[in-house]
Protein backbone atom coordinates (compact mmCIF):
# COMPACT_ATOMS: atom_id res chain seq x y z
CA UNK A 1 0.00 0.00 0.00
CA UNK A 2 1.32 3.40 -0.99
CA UNK A 3 1.12 6.15 1.61
CA UNK A 4 1.59 9.87 1.01
CA UNK A 5 2.35 12.43 3.70
CA UNK A 6 2.37 16.13 2.89
CA UNK A 7 4.10 18.84 4.89
CA UNK A 8 5.20 22.43 4.55
CA UNK A 9 1.85 24.16 4.55
CA UNK A 10 1.19 27.25 6.63
CA UNK A 11 0.63 30.96 6.47
CA UNK A 12 2.40 33.06 3.86
CA UNK A 13 2.01 36.68 2.85
CA UNK A 14 0.95 37.57 -0.64
CA UNK A 15 4.01 37.66 -2.85
CA UNK A 16 5.86 35.25 -0.58
CA UNK A 17 7.08 31.69 -1.07
CA UNK A 18 6.39 28.31 0.42
CA UNK A 19 7.58 24.79 -0.38
CA UNK A 20 5.35 21.80 0.08
CA UNK A 21 6.76 18.29 0.40
CA UNK A 22 5.16 14.91 -0.16
CA UNK A 23 6.93 11.79 1.08
CA UNK A 24 5.92 8.55 -0.60
CA UNK A 25 6.25 5.28 1.31
CA UNK A 26 5.38 1.68 0.57
CA UNK A 27 6.25 1.99 -3.09
CA UNK A 28 6.84 -1.01 -5.28
CA UNK A 29 9.49 -1.22 -7.97
CA UNK A 30 7.18 0.33 -10.60
CA UNK A 31 7.29 4.04 -11.33
CA UNK A 32 4.78 6.46 -9.91
CA UNK A 33 3.53 9.62 -11.53
CA UNK A 34 2.73 12.34 -9.00
CA UNK A 35 0.45 15.32 -8.83
CA UNK A 36 -0.58 18.21 -6.65
CA UNK A 37 -4.19 19.31 -6.35
CA UNK A 38 -5.90 21.89 -4.18
CA UNK A 39 -9.34 22.56 -2.82
CA UNK A 40 -10.56 25.90 -1.56
CA UNK A 41 -13.63 26.22 0.68
CA UNK A 42 -16.80 25.80 -1.33
CA UNK A 43 -14.93 24.85 -4.48
CA UNK A 44 -14.12 21.62 -6.25
CA UNK A 45 -10.68 20.06 -6.10
CA UNK A 46 -8.53 21.37 -8.92
CA UNK A 47 -5.32 20.36 -10.62
CA UNK A 48 -2.19 22.33 -9.74
CA UNK A 49 0.84 20.49 -11.12
CA UNK A 50 2.04 17.04 -12.14
CA UNK A 51 5.29 15.23 -12.77
CA UNK A 52 5.85 12.04 -14.74
CA UNK A 53 7.25 8.84 -13.26
CA UNK A 54 10.58 9.51 -14.93
CA UNK A 55 10.65 13.08 -13.65
CA UNK A 56 11.38 14.24 -17.16
CA UNK A 57 7.98 15.78 -17.83
CA UNK A 58 5.96 18.27 -15.84
CA UNK A 59 2.70 20.11 -16.28
CA UNK A 60 0.99 22.89 -14.38
CA UNK A 61 -2.32 24.70 -14.36
CA UNK A 62 -2.55 28.05 -16.12
CA UNK A 63 -3.36 29.70 -12.80
CA UNK A 64 0.04 28.78 -11.33
CA UNK A 65 2.18 28.70 -14.46
CA UNK A 66 5.41 30.60 -13.92
CA UNK A 67 4.87 30.78 -10.14
CA UNK A 68 4.73 27.16 -8.94
CA UNK A 69 7.24 24.43 -9.77
CA UNK A 70 6.88 20.70 -9.19
CA UNK A 71 9.98 18.57 -8.76
CA UNK A 72 10.94 15.17 -7.44
CA UNK A 73 13.79 13.51 -5.60
CA UNK A 74 13.62 9.76 -6.24
CA UNK A 75 16.39 9.06 -3.73
CA UNK A 76 14.23 10.59 -1.01
CA UNK A 77 10.90 9.37 -2.42
CA UNK A 78 9.74 12.96 -2.17
CA UNK A 79 7.89 15.32 -4.46
CA UNK A 80 7.97 19.07 -3.93
CA UNK A 81 5.79 21.99 -4.89
CA UNK A 82 7.68 25.27 -4.81
CA UNK A 83 5.19 28.11 -4.53
CA UNK A 84 6.46 31.58 -5.40
CA UNK A 85 4.66 34.91 -5.78
CA UNK A 86 1.76 33.59 -3.72
CA UNK A 87 -1.66 35.11 -4.31
CA UNK A 88 -4.72 35.27 -2.06
CA UNK A 89 -6.50 32.90 -4.41
CA UNK A 90 -3.86 30.23 -3.76
CA UNK A 91 -5.38 29.69 -0.31
CA UNK A 92 -6.56 26.08 -0.16
CA UNK A 93 -5.87 22.63 1.18
CA UNK A 94 -3.17 21.11 -1.01
CA UNK A 95 -3.17 17.39 -1.71
CA UNK A 96 -0.46 15.15 -3.05
CA UNK A 97 -1.51 12.25 -5.29
CA UNK A 98 0.21 9.25 -6.87
CA UNK A 99 -0.52 6.57 -9.42
CA UNK A 100 1.46 3.73 -10.91
CA UNK A 101 2.60 4.66 -14.39
CA UNK A 102 3.93 2.41 -17.14
CA UNK A 103 4.43 5.38 -19.44
CA UNK A 104 7.46 7.03 -17.90
CA UNK A 105 7.02 10.40 -19.59
CA UNK A 106 3.30 10.95 -19.08
CA UNK A 107 1.72 13.46 -16.70
CA UNK A 108 -1.79 12.98 -15.36
CA UNK A 109 -3.98 16.03 -14.88
CA UNK A 110 -7.30 14.65 -13.65
CA UNK A 111 -7.95 13.69 -10.06
CA UNK A 112 -9.76 10.49 -11.03
CA UNK A 113 -6.56 9.23 -12.67
CA UNK A 114 -4.83 8.97 -9.30
CA UNK A 115 -5.05 6.01 -6.94
CA UNK A 116 -3.39 7.32 -3.80
CA UNK A 117 -3.88 10.55 -1.88
CA UNK A 118 -2.32 12.30 1.07
CA UNK A 119 -4.26 13.86 3.91
CA UNK A 120 -3.70 17.41 2.69
CA UNK A 121 -1.89 20.43 4.05
CA UNK A 122 -3.42 23.87 4.53
CA UNK A 123 -1.91 26.85 2.74
CA UNK A 124 -3.21 30.28 3.67
CA UNK A 125 -2.10 33.41 1.83
CA UNK A 126 -2.65 36.66 3.68
CA UNK A 127 -2.68 40.22 2.39
C-alpha positions as CSV (number, residue, x, y, z in Angstrom):
1,X,0.0,0.0,0.0
2,X,1.3,3.4,-1.0
3,X,1.1,6.1,1.6
4,X,1.6,9.9,1.0
5,X,2.4,12.4,3.7
6,X,2.4,16.1,2.9
7,X,4.1,18.8,4.9
8,X,5.2,22.4,4.5
9,X,1.9,24.2,4.6
10,X,1.2,27.2,6.6
11,X,0.6,31.0,6.5
12,X,2.4,33.1,3.9
13,X,2.0,36.7,2.8
14,X,0.9,37.6,-0.6
15,X,4.0,37.7,-2.8
16,X,5.9,35.2,-0.6
17,X,7.1,31.7,-1.1
18,X,6.4,28.3,0.4
19,X,7.6,24.8,-0.4
20,X,5.3,21.8,0.1
21,X,6.8,18.3,0.4
22,X,5.2,14.9,-0.2
23,X,6.9,11.8,1.1
24,X,5.9,8.5,-0.6
25,X,6.2,5.3,1.3
26,X,5.4,1.7,0.6
27,X,6.3,2.0,-3.1
28,X,6.8,-1.0,-5.3
29,X,9.5,-1.2,-8.0
30,X,7.2,0.3,-10.6
31,X,7.3,4.0,-11.3
32,X,4.8,6.5,-9.9
33,X,3.5,9.6,-11.5
34,X,2.7,12.3,-9.0
35,X,0.5,15.3,-8.8
36,X,-0.6,18.2,-6.6
37,X,-4.2,19.3,-6.4
38,X,-5.9,21.9,-4.2
39,X,-9.3,22.6,-2.8
40,X,-10.6,25.9,-1.6
41,X,-13.6,26.2,0.7
42,X,-16.8,25.8,-1.3
43,X,-14.9,24.8,-4.5
44,X,-14.1,21.6,-6.3
45,X,-10.7,20.1,-6.1
46,X,-8.5,21.4,-8.9
47,X,-5.3,20.4,-10.6
48,X,-2.2,22.3,-9.7
49,X,0.8,20.5,-11.1
50,X,2.0,17.0,-12.1
51,X,5.3,15.2,-12.8
52,X,5.8,12.0,-14.7
53,X,7.2,8.8,-13.3
54,X,10.6,9.5,-14.9
55,X,10.6,13.1,-13.6
56,X,11.4,14.2,-17.2
57,X,8.0,15.8,-17.8
58,X,6.0,18.3,-15.8
59,X,2.7,20.1,-16.3
60,X,1.0,22.9,-14.4
61,X,-2.3,24.7,-14.4
62,X,-2.5,28.0,-16.1
63,X,-3.4,29.7,-12.8
64,X,0.0,28.8,-11.3
65,X,2.2,28.7,-14.5
66,X,5.4,30.6,-13.9
67,X,4.9,30.8,-10.1
68,X,4.7,27.2,-8.9
69,X,7.2,24.4,-9.8
70,X,6.9,20.7,-9.2
71,X,10.0,18.6,-8.8
72,X,10.9,15.2,-7.4
73,X,13.8,13.5,-5.6
74,X,13.6,9.8,-6.2
75,X,16.4,9.1,-3.7
76,X,14.2,10.6,-1.0
77,X,10.9,9.4,-2.4
78,X,9.7,13.0,-2.2
79,X,7.9,15.3,-4.5
80,X,8.0,19.1,-3.9
81,X,5.8,22.0,-4.9
82,X,7.7,25.3,-4.8
83,X,5.2,28.1,-4.5
84,X,6.5,31.6,-5.4
85,X,4.7,34.9,-5.8
86,X,1.8,33.6,-3.7
87,X,-1.7,35.1,-4.3
88,X,-4.7,35.3,-2.1
89,X,-6.5,32.9,-4.4
90,X,-3.9,30.2,-3.8
91,X,-5.4,29.7,-0.3
92,X,-6.6,26.1,-0.2
93,X,-5.9,22.6,1.2
94,X,-3.2,21.1,-1.0
95,X,-3.2,17.4,-1.7
96,X,-0.5,15.2,-3.1
97,X,-1.5,12.3,-5.3
98,X,0.2,9.2,-6.9
99,X,-0.5,6.6,-9.4
100,X,1.5,3.7,-10.9
101,X,2.6,4.7,-14.4
102,X,3.9,2.4,-17.1
103,X,4.4,5.4,-19.4
104,X,7.5,7.0,-17.9
105,X,7.0,10.4,-19.6
106,X,3.3,11.0,-19.1
107,X,1.7,13.5,-16.7
108,X,-1.8,13.0,-15.4
109,X,-4.0,16.0,-14.9
110,X,-7.3,14.6,-13.6
111,X,-8.0,13.7,-10.1
112,X,-9.8,10.5,-11.0
113,X,-6.6,9.2,-12.7
114,X,-4.8,9.0,-9.3
115,X,-5.0,6.0,-6.9
116,X,-3.4,7.3,-3.8
117,X,-3.9,10.6,-1.9
118,X,-2.3,12.3,1.1
119,X,-4.3,13.9,3.9
120,X,-3.7,17.4,2.7
121,X,-1.9,20.4,4.1
122,X,-3.4,23.9,4.5
123,X,-1.9,26.9,2.7
124,X,-3.2,30.3,3.7
125,X,-2.1,33.4,1.8
126,X,-2.6,36.7,3.7
127,X,-2.7,40.2,2.4
